[in-house]
Each structure stands twice: as structure tokens, then as C-alpha cells.
Amino acid sequence: PEEVAAGAIKGAKNINIFDPNFANKIAALDKTKTYFVYCRSGGRSGQACNAMADMGFEKLVNLSGGYMSWR
């Protein structure tokens, strides 16, 4: 949440990988859509993409370098 307050891509939905309900929140998403996943620097977003792929998501893009590279 602190990182989101420091900057986020307009329209992005914040789902914290450390949230105990992370898997449930991800499971509620439409698996047919494409998701661009990012964090501040790119590490956790890679973990999130792996978790999402394990749950059956196929259209995932991890924004290399995270928000710091895209702002």
C-alpha cells in the first residue's frame, strides 16, 4: 500500500501479494483477460505472475523493472 501511495499506473488494481487473501482475490479475476503485473521494482510482480500462471492465467505480462522503470 505504501508503494501505491508513492505512485501507480492510472486505472491499476492493487492486489498485494502479501495479503492473506491474495489467492482468493486473484481467483476472482477473469482468466481470459490480459494482465500487466507490476510492483515498484519488478521482483514481487514476477512472483505474482508465477502464482497467477499456476492458477491458470495465460495472458500475463510482468512489467520489467517495475513502476520505477515505467513512470
Biopython code that builds the backbone (N, CA, C, O; Angstrom):
import numpy as np
from Bio.PDB.StructureBuilder import StructureBuilder

atoms = [
    (1, "PRO", "N", (0.801, -1.224, 0.000)),
    (1, "PRO", "CA", (0.000, 0.000, 0.000)),
    (1, "PRO", "C", (0.839, 1.282, 0.000)),
    (1, "PRO", "O", (0.459, 2.277, -0.617)),
    (2, "GLU", "N", (1.981, 1.253, 0.695)),
    (2, "GLU", "CA", (2.837, 2.433, 0.730)),
    (2, "GLU", "C", (3.388, 2.736, -0.667)),
    (2, "GLU", "O", (3.514, 3.897, -1.056)),
    (3, "GLU", "N", (3.709, 1.699, -1.399)),
    (3, "GLU", "CA", (4.235, 1.895, -2.752)),
    (3, "GLU", "C", (3.169, 2.447, -3.687)),
    (3, "GLU", "O", (3.468, 3.273, -4.550)),
    (4, "VAL", "N", (1.947, 2.006, -3.527)),
    (4, "VAL", "CA", (0.855, 2.512, -4.357)),
    (4, "VAL", "C", (0.660, 4.002, -4.084)),
    (4, "VAL", "O", (0.405, 4.778, -5.006)),
    (5, "ALA", "N", (0.777, 4.391, -2.840)),
    (5, "ALA", "CA", (0.642, 5.806, -2.485)),
    (5, "ALA", "C", (1.750, 6.641, -3.128)),
    (5, "ALA", "O", (1.550, 7.819, -3.427)),
    (6, "ALA", "N", (2.917, 6.028, -3.340)),
    (6, "ALA", "CA", (4.049, 6.743, -3.935)),
    (6, "ALA", "C", (3.924, 6.848, -5.457)),
    (6, "ALA", "O", (4.592, 7.672, -6.082)),
    (7, "GLY", "N", (3.071, 6.017, -6.049)),
    (7, "GLY", "CA", (2.875, 6.078, -7.493)),
    (7, "GLY", "C", (2.319, 4.790, -8.051)),
    (7, "GLY", "O", (2.724, 3.700, -7.649)),
    (8, "ALA", "N", (1.394, 4.920, -8.975)),
    (8, "ALA", "CA", (0.781, 3.755, -9.605)),
    (8, "ALA", "C", (0.318, 4.142, -11.005)),
    (8, "ALA", "O", (0.097, 5.319, -11.292)),
    (9, "ILE", "N", (0.177, 3.164, -11.855)),
    (9, "ILE", "CA", (-0.337, 3.386, -13.198)),
    (9, "ILE", "C", (-1.834, 3.637, -13.101)),
    (9, "ILE", "O", (-2.549, 2.899, -12.423)),
    (10, "LYS", "N", (-2.306, 4.673, -13.773)),
    (10, "LYS", "CA", (-3.721, 5.045, -13.717)),
    (10, "LYS", "C", (-4.595, 3.858, -14.119)),
    (10, "LYS", "O", (-4.356, 3.209, -15.138)),
    (11, "GLY", "N", (-5.603, 3.590, -13.304)),
    (11, "GLY", "CA", (-6.546, 2.507, -13.573)),
    (11, "GLY", "C", (-6.100, 1.155, -13.050)),
    (11, "GLY", "O", (-6.836, 0.175, -13.169)),
    (12, "ALA", "N", (-4.904, 1.083, -12.470)),
    (12, "ALA", "CA", (-4.396, -0.190, -11.966)),
    (12, "ALA", "C", (-5.172, -0.634, -10.734)),
    (12, "ALA", "O", (-5.626, 0.185, -9.936)),
    (13, "LYS", "N", (-5.313, -1.935, -10.600)),
    (13, "LYS", "CA", (-5.948, -2.512, -9.422)),
    (13, "LYS", "C", (-4.846, -3.047, -8.518)),
    (13, "LYS", "O", (-4.001, -3.819, -8.970)),
    (14, "ASN", "N", (-4.842, -2.651, -7.258)),
    (14, "ASN", "CA", (-3.812, -3.064, -6.320)),
    (14, "ASN", "C", (-4.236, -4.345, -5.618)),
    (14, "ASN", "O", (-5.216, -4.368, -4.873)),
    (15, "ILE", "N", (-3.474, -5.418, -5.871)),
    (15, "ILE", "CA", (-3.668, -6.668, -5.136)),
    (15, "ILE", "C", (-2.311, -7.033, -4.554)),
    (15, "ILE", "O", (-1.398, -7.425, -5.280)),
    (16, "ASN", "N", (-2.188, -6.904, -3.261)),
    (16, "ASN", "CA", (-0.928, -7.086, -2.545)),
    (16, "ASN", "C", (-0.601, -8.571, -2.419)),
    (16, "ASN", "O", (-1.391, -9.336, -1.866)),
    (17, "ILE", "N", (0.563, -8.981, -2.929)),
    (17, "ILE", "CA", (0.967, -10.389, -2.870)),
    (17, "ILE", "C", (1.114, -10.880, -1.432)),
    (17, "ILE", "O", (1.034, -12.083, -1.184)),
    (18, "PHE", "N", (1.327, -9.973, -0.484)),
    (18, "PHE", "CA", (1.465, -10.359, 0.916)),
    (18, "PHE", "C", (0.125, -10.397, 1.660)),
    (18, "PHE", "O", (0.084, -10.757, 2.836)),
    (19, "ASP", "N", (-0.951, -10.034, 0.993)),
    (19, "ASP", "CA", (-2.290, -10.096, 1.585)),
    (19, "ASP", "C", (-2.661, -11.569, 1.793)),
    (19, "ASP", "O", (-2.518, -12.366, 0.866)),
    (20, "PRO", "N", (-3.129, -11.945, 2.974)),
    (20, "PRO", "CA", (-3.529, -13.341, 3.201)),
    (20, "PRO", "C", (-4.614, -13.823, 2.225)),
    (20, "PRO", "O", (-4.758, -15.023, 1.994)),
    (21, "ASN", "N", (-5.368, -12.884, 1.660)),
    (21, "ASN", "CA", (-6.428, -13.237, 0.717)),
    (21, "ASN", "C", (-5.998, -13.076, -0.742)),
    (21, "ASN", "O", (-6.839, -13.031, -1.640)),
    (22, "PHE", "N", (-4.693, -12.991, -0.973)),
    (22, "PHE", "CA", (-4.178, -12.788, -2.326)),
    (22, "PHE", "C", (-4.741, -13.819, -3.309)),
    (22, "PHE", "O", (-5.266, -13.449, -4.359)),
    (23, "ALA", "N", (-4.637, -15.094, -2.979)),
    (23, "ALA", "CA", (-5.094, -16.149, -3.894)),
    (23, "ALA", "C", (-6.583, -16.025, -4.192)),
    (23, "ALA", "O", (-7.004, -16.229, -5.331)),
    (24, "ASN", "N", (-7.379, -15.696, -3.187)),
    (24, "ASN", "CA", (-8.822, -15.537, -3.402)),
    (24, "ASN", "C", (-9.115, -14.339, -4.301)),
    (24, "ASN", "O", (-9.995, -14.404, -5.160)),
    (25, "LYS", "N", (-8.385, -13.255, -4.106)),
    (25, "LYS", "CA", (-8.592, -12.063, -4.933)),
    (25, "LYS", "C", (-8.189, -12.333, -6.377)),
    (25, "LYS", "O", (-8.868, -11.886, -7.302)),
    (26, "ILE", "N", (-7.102, -13.054, -6.580)),
    (26, "ILE", "CA", (-6.668, -13.399, -7.929)),
    (26, "ILE", "C", (-7.668, -14.353, -8.579)),
    (26, "ILE", "O", (-7.996, -14.206, -9.756)),
    (27, "ALA", "N", (-8.144, -15.318, -7.823)),
    (27, "ALA", "CA", (-9.096, -16.298, -8.352)),
    (27, "ALA", "C", (-10.379, -15.646, -8.848)),
    (27, "ALA", "O", (-11.060, -16.200, -9.711)),
    (28, "ALA", "N", (-10.716, -14.482, -8.315)),
    (28, "ALA", "CA", (-11.941, -13.787, -8.714)),
    (28, "ALA", "C", (-11.785, -13.041, -10.044)),
    (28, "ALA", "O", (-12.774, -12.558, -10.596)),
    (29, "LEU", "N", (-10.559, -12.942, -10.564)),
    (29, "LEU", "CA", (-10.314, -12.225, -11.814)),
    (29, "LEU", "C", (-10.680, -13.090, -13.023)),
    (29, "LEU", "O", (-10.698, -14.318, -12.939)),
    (30, "ASP", "N", (-10.966, -12.440, -14.128)),
    (30, "ASP", "CA", (-11.301, -13.111, -15.387)),
    (30, "ASP", "C", (-10.026, -13.670, -16.021)),
    (30, "ASP", "O", (-9.134, -12.909, -16.396)),
    (31, "LYS", "N", (-9.942, -14.983, -16.140)),
    (31, "LYS", "CA", (-8.741, -15.626, -16.672)),
    (31, "LYS", "C", (-8.572, -15.438, -18.176)),
    (31, "LYS", "O", (-7.515, -15.761, -18.718)),
    (32, "THR", "N", (-9.586, -14.927, -18.856)),
    (32, "THR", "CA", (-9.481, -14.732, -20.307)),
    (32, "THR", "C", (-8.845, -13.392, -20.664)),
    (32, "THR", "O", (-8.495, -13.164, -21.822)),
    (33, "LYS", "N", (-8.692, -12.508, -19.685)),
    (33, "LYS", "CA", (-8.129, -11.182, -19.945)),
    (33, "LYS", "C", (-6.607, -11.196, -19.845)),
    (33, "LYS", "O", (-6.009, -12.116, -19.286)),
    (34, "THR", "N", (-6.005, -10.161, -20.395)),
    (34, "THR", "CA", (-4.560, -9.960, -20.291)),
    (34, "THR", "C", (-4.281, -9.064, -19.092)),
    (34, "THR", "O", (-4.959, -8.057, -18.888)),
    (35, "TYR", "N", (-3.282, -9.435, -18.304)),
    (35, "TYR", "CA", (-2.930, -8.662, -17.122)),
    (35, "TYR", "C", (-1.480, -8.205, -17.208)),
    (35, "TYR", "O", (-0.576, -8.994, -17.481)),
    (36, "PHE", "N", (-1.282, -6.924, -16.970)),
    (36, "PHE", "CA", (0.041, -6.330, -16.862)),
    (36, "PHE", "C", (0.305, -6.194, -15.368)),
    (36, "PHE", "O", (-0.367, -5.426, -14.681)),
    (37, "VAL", "N", (1.265, -6.926, -14.878)),
    (37, "VAL", "CA", (1.509, -7.026, -13.441)),
    (37, "VAL", "C", (2.798, -6.280, -13.111)),
    (37, "VAL", "O", (3.815, -6.445, -13.785)),
    (38, "TYR", "N", (2.742, -5.464, -12.074)),
    (38, "TYR", "CA", (3.940, -4.719, -11.690)),
    (38, "TYR", "C", (3.964, -4.434, -10.203)),
    (38, "TYR", "O", (2.936, -4.462, -9.527)),
    (39, "CYS", "N", (5.149, -4.163, -9.714)),
    (39, "CYS", "CA", (5.368, -3.679, -8.353)),
    (39, "CYS", "C", (6.341, -2.516, -8.482)),
    (39, "CYS", "O", (6.498, -1.970, -9.575)),
    (40, "ARG", "N", (6.977, -2.135, -7.431)),
    (40, "ARG", "CA", (7.879, -0.988, -7.504)),
    (40, "ARG", "C", (9.081, -1.269, -8.402)),
    (40, "ARG", "O", (9.427, -0.452, -9.255)),
    (41, "SER", "N", (9.719, -2.433, -8.206)),
    (41, "SER", "CA", (10.948, -2.684, -8.961)),
    (41, "SER", "C", (10.940, -3.955, -9.800)),
    (41, "SER", "O", (11.885, -4.183, -10.556)),
    (42, "GLY", "N", (9.917, -4.785, -9.699)),
    (42, "GLY", "CA", (9.790, -5.945, -10.571)),
    (42, "GLY", "C", (9.910, -7.309, -9.924)),
    (42, "GLY", "O", (9.571, -8.308, -10.559)),
    (43, "GLY", "N", (10.375, -7.396, -8.696)),
    (43, "GLY", "CA", (10.561, -8.694, -8.043)),
    (43, "GLY", "C", (9.268, -9.389, -7.640)),
    (43, "GLY", "O", (9.025, -10.532, -8.028)),
    (44, "ARG", "N", (8.454, -8.710, -6.874)),
    (44, "ARG", "CA", (7.196, -9.313, -6.405)),
    (44, "ARG", "C", (6.218, -9.545, -7.538)),
    (44, "ARG", "O", (5.427, -10.487, -7.497)),
    (45, "SER", "N", (6.268, -8.684, -8.560)),
    (45, "SER", "CA", (5.361, -8.888, -9.694)),
    (45, "SER", "C", (5.695, -10.188, -10.414)),
    (45, "SER", "O", (4.801, -10.852, -10.938)),
    (46, "GLY", "N", (6.962, -10.556, -10.445)),
    (46, "GLY", "CA", (7.345, -11.847, -11.014)),
    (46, "GLY", "C", (6.761, -12.997, -10.211)),
    (46, "GLY", "O", (6.282, -13.982, -10.775)),
    (47, "GLN", "N", (6.804, -12.865, -8.890)),
    (47, "GLN", "CA", (6.202, -13.884, -8.019)),
    (47, "GLN", "C", (4.693, -13.948, -8.242)),
    (47, "GLN", "O", (4.109, -15.031, -8.285)),
    (48, "ALA", "N", (4.071, -12.785, -8.382)),
    (48, "ALA", "CA", (2.625, -12.743, -8.603)),
    (48, "ALA", "C", (2.279, -13.399, -9.936)),
    (48, "ALA", "O", (1.304, -14.146, -10.022)),
    (49, "CYS", "N", (3.065, -13.129, -10.973)),
    (49, "CYS", "CA", (2.814, -13.748, -12.285)),
    (49, "CYS", "C", (2.938, -15.268, -12.191)),
    (49, "CYS", "O", (2.129, -15.993, -12.770)),
    (50, "ASN", "N", (3.935, -15.746, -11.474)),
    (50, "ASN", "CA", (4.091, -17.191, -11.300)),
    (50, "ASN", "C", (2.885, -17.791, -10.595)),
    (50, "ASN", "O", (2.386, -18.841, -10.998)),
    (51, "ALA", "N", (2.417, -17.129, -9.546)),
    (51, "ALA", "CA", (1.246, -17.617, -8.819)),
    (51, "ALA", "C", (0.015, -17.608, -9.712)),
    (51, "ALA", "O", (-0.777, -18.551, -9.693)),
    (52, "MET", "N", (-0.148, -16.547, -10.493)),
    (52, "MET", "CA", (-1.296, -16.459, -11.390)),
    (52, "MET", "C", (-1.228, -17.534, -12.473)),
    (52, "MET", "O", (-2.247, -18.136, -12.811)),
    (53, "ALA", "N", (-0.042, -17.778, -13.019)),
    (53, "ALA", "CA", (0.120, -18.827, -14.030)),
    (53, "ALA", "C", (-0.238, -20.185, -13.435)),
    (53, "ALA", "O", (-0.881, -21.000, -14.097)),
    (54, "ASP", "N", (0.167, -20.434, -12.206)),
    (54, "ASP", "CA", (-0.172, -21.686, -11.534)),
    (54, "ASP", "C", (-1.678, -21.842, -11.359)),
    (54, "ASP", "O", (-2.187, -22.959, -11.259)),
    (55, "MET", "N", (-2.393, -20.707, -11.321)),
    (55, "MET", "CA", (-3.849, -20.728, -11.156)),
    (55, "MET", "C", (-4.572, -20.773, -12.499)),
    (55, "MET", "O", (-5.802, -20.752, -12.538)),
    (56, "GLY", "N", (-3.824, -20.836, -13.596)),
    (56, "GLY", "CA", (-4.459, -20.986, -14.903)),
    (56, "GLY", "C", (-4.528, -19.737, -15.757)),
    (56, "GLY", "O", (-5.125, -19.765, -16.833)),
    (57, "PHE", "N", (-3.930, -18.632, -15.304)),
    (57, "PHE", "CA", (-3.894, -17.424, -16.121)),
    (57, "PHE", "C", (-2.820, -17.603, -17.191)),
    (57, "PHE", "O", (-1.712, -18.047, -16.892)),
    (58, "GLU", "N", (-3.148, -17.258, -18.438)),
    (58, "GLU", "CA", (-2.206, -17.452, -19.535)),
    (58, "GLU", "C", (-1.711, -16.154, -20.148)),
    (58, "GLU", "O", (-0.647, -16.134, -20.767)),
    (59, "LYS", "N", (-2.457, -15.073, -19.989)),
    (59, "LYS", "CA", (-2.107, -13.799, -20.613)),
    (59, "LYS", "C", (-1.567, -12.843, -19.559)),
    (59, "LYS", "O", (-2.285, -11.978, -19.057)),
    (60, "LEU", "N", (-0.281, -13.016, -19.230)),
    (60, "LEU", "CA", (0.362, -12.235, -18.183)),
    (60, "LEU", "C", (1.595, -11.544, -18.727)),
    (60, "LEU", "O", (2.381, -12.132, -19.470)),
    (61, "VAL", "N", (1.750, -10.287, -18.347)),
    (61, "VAL", "CA", (2.939, -9.527, -18.715)),
    (61, "VAL", "C", (3.496, -8.922, -17.438)),
    (61, "VAL", "O", (2.832, -8.121, -16.781)),
    (62, "ASN", "N", (4.722, -9.309, -17.087)),
    (62, "ASN", "CA", (5.399, -8.731, -15.939)),
    (62, "ASN", "C", (6.154, -7.508, -16.448)),
    (62, "ASN", "O", (7.071, -7.643, -17.258)),
    (63, "LEU", "N", (5.782, -6.323, -15.986)),
    (63, "LEU", "CA", (6.440, -5.103, -16.455)),
    (63, "LEU", "C", (7.865, -5.045, -15.903)),
    (63, "LEU", "O", (8.087, -4.738, -14.732)),
    (64, "SER", "N", (8.802, -5.343, -16.762)),
    (64, "SER", "CA", (10.210, -5.405, -16.392)),
    (64, "SER", "C", (10.672, -4.097, -15.756)),
    (64, "SER", "O", (10.441, -3.014, -16.293)),
    (65, "GLY", "N", (11.319, -4.216, -14.618)),
    (65, "GLY", "CA", (11.815, -3.037, -13.920)),
    (65, "GLY", "C", (10.789, -2.389, -13.018)),
    (65, "GLY", "O", (11.119, -1.457, -12.284)),
    (66, "GLY", "N", (9.567, -2.852, -13.052)),
    (66, "GLY", "CA", (8.513, -2.338, -12.185)),
    (66, "GLY", "C", (8.123, -0.894, -12.476)),
    (66, "GLY", "O", (8.504, -0.320, -13.497)),
    (67, "TYR", "N", (7.360, -0.326, -11.560)),
    (67, "TYR", "CA", (6.843, 1.023, -11.713)),
    (67, "TYR", "C", (7.976, 2.041, -11.884)),
    (67, "TYR", "O", (7.828, 3.022, -12.613)),
    (68, "MET", "N", (9.085, 1.808, -11.220)),
    (68, "MET", "CA", (10.206, 2.749, -11.290)),
    (68, "MET", "C", (10.702, 2.930, -12.729)),
    (68, "MET", "O", (11.190, 4.002, -13.087)),
    (69, "SER", "N", (10.579, 1.884, -13.551)),
    (69, "SER", "CA", (11.022, 1.971, -14.944)),
    (69, "SER", "C", (9.952, 2.520, -15.879)),
    (69, "SER", "O", (10.265, 2.937, -16.994)),
    (70, "TRP", "N", (8.699, 2.526, -15.445)),
    (70, "TRP", "CA", (7.591, 2.889, -16.330)),
    (70, "TRP", "C", (6.955, 4.238, -16.040)),
    (70, "TRP", "O", (6.121, 4.701, -16.818)),
    (71, "ARG", "N", (7.323, 4.871, -14.953)),
    (71, "ARG", "CA", (6.645, 6.113, -14.600)),
    (71, "ARG", "C", (7.008, 7.262, -15.490)),
    (71, "ARG", "O", (6.507, 8.371, -15.303)),
]
sb = StructureBuilder()
sb.init_structure("model")
sb.init_model(0)
sb.init_chain("A")
sb.init_seg("    ")
for serial, (resi, resn, name, xyz) in enumerate(atoms, 1):
    if name == "N":
        sb.init_residue(resn, " ", resi, " ")
    sb.init_atom(name, np.array(xyz, "f"), 0.0, 1.0, " ", f" {name:<3s}", serial, name[0])
structure = sb.get_structure()
